[in-house]
């Protein structure tokens, strides 16, 4: 539902779980794909929920337990560009660690691999081109 309050409470509860097995199961749910092949992160991008994106990417505790590449990957970047989520792309590149992850990602489109800049150019999205430059 892209509710940032529910997300923040869920991550707070994760921190306090006494069982490491339960914590690992819950963390796995944050990055696994649903029956439609989408992660919660990609769904938040599709629904323009910058608050949820910021909360996930700003949680130091979460990043000690989950790799950034589990969130910012080819699927999430492709969705960001395809859905014209410029504010989310701008937030992605505002941090050097996230930007480092972004420039290494290859997006598969119709059997051809693009980096984010090439993909933005191919789709004729000048605002994204400027953002990634």
C-alpha positions in Angstrom: 0.0 0.0 0.0 3.1 2.3 0.1 2.4 3.4 3.6 5.6 4.8 5.0 4.4 4.7 8.6 3.7 1.0 8.4 7.1 0.5 6.7 8.9 2.4 9.4 7.1 0.4 12.2 7.9 -2.8 10.4 11.6 -2.0 10.2 11.6 -0.9 13.9 10.1 -4.3 14.8 12.7 -6.1 12.7 15.4 -4.5 14.8 13.9 -5.9 18.0 13.2 -9.5 16.9 15.0 -11.8 19.3 15.3 -14.7 16.9 17.9 -14.2 14.2 16.1 -16.8 12.1 12.8 -14.7 12.3 14.8 -11.5 11.5 16.4 -13.1 8.4 13.0 -14.4 7.2 11.5 -10.9 7.6 14.4 -9.3 5.8 14.1 -11.7 3.0 10.4 -10.6 2.6 11.6 -7.0 2.0 13.7 -8.1 -1.1 11.8 -11.1 -2.6 9.6 -10.8 -5.6 5.8 -11.4 -5.5 3.8 -13.5 -7.9 4.0 -10.6 -10.4 7.8 -10.6 -10.2 8.0 -7.3 -8.3 9.8 -6.5 -5.0 8.2 -4.2 -2.4 10.9 -1.6 -3.5 9.8 -1.7 -7.1 6.1 -1.4 -6.1 7.0 1.7 -4.0 8.7 3.2 -7.1 5.7 2.4 -9.3 3.4 4.1 -6.8 5.6 7.2 -6.6 6.2 6.7 -2.9 9.4 8.7 -2.4 8.9 8.5 1.4 9.1 4.7 1.4 12.1 4.8 -0.9 13.9 7.2 1.4 13.0 5.3 4.5 14.4 2.0 3.0 17.5 3.6 1.6 18.2 5.8 4.7 17.9 3.0 7.3 21.5 2.3 8.5 20.3 -0.8 10.3 18.7 -2.2 7.2 21.8 -1.6 5.1 24.0 -3.4 7.6 21.8 -6.5 7.0 20.8 -6.1 3.3 22.9 -5.2 0.3 22.0 -1.9 -1.5 22.0 -4.0 -4.7 19.0 -5.9 -3.4 17.1 -2.6 -3.7 18.8 -0.6 -6.4 19.1 -3.0 -9.3 18.2 -3.3 -13.0 14.5 -3.8 -12.2 14.2 -0.8 -9.9 16.1 1.5 -12.2 14.2 0.4 -15.3 10.9 1.0 -13.4 12.1 4.4 -12.2 12.9 5.5 -15.7 10.0 3.8 -17.4 7.5 5.4 -15.0 9.1 8.8 -15.2 10.0 8.9 -11.5 12.5 11.7 -11.8 12.3 12.6 -8.1 13.2 9.1 -7.1 16.1 9.0 -9.6 17.4 12.3 -8.2 17.3 10.8 -4.7 19.1 7.7 -5.9 22.0 9.8 -7.3 22.2 12.2 -4.4 24.4 9.7 -2.4 27.8 8.6 -3.7 27.3 5.0 -2.4 24.0 4.7 -4.3 25.4 6.4 -7.3 28.3 3.9 -7.3 25.9 1.1 -7.4 23.8 2.7 -10.1 26.6 3.3 -12.6 27.5 -0.5 -12.5 24.0 -1.7 -13.3 23.1 -3.0 -16.8 19.4 -2.8 -17.9 18.2 -5.5 -20.3 15.8 -4.0 -22.8 14.8 -6.2 -25.8 17.9 -8.3 -25.4 20.3 -5.4 -25.4 22.1 -4.2 -22.3 22.2 -0.5 -21.4 23.7 1.5 -18.6 21.3 4.0 -17.0 22.6 6.8 -19.2 22.3 4.9 -22.4 18.8 3.6 -21.4 17.7 7.2 -20.7 19.0 8.3 -24.1 17.4 5.4 -25.9 14.0 6.3 -24.3 14.6 10.0 -25.1 14.2 11.2 -21.5 16.5 14.2 -21.3 15.6 15.0 -17.7 17.0 11.5 -16.7 20.0 12.0 -18.9 20.8 15.3 -17.0 20.2 13.6 -13.7 22.6 10.7 -14.4 25.3 13.0 -15.8 
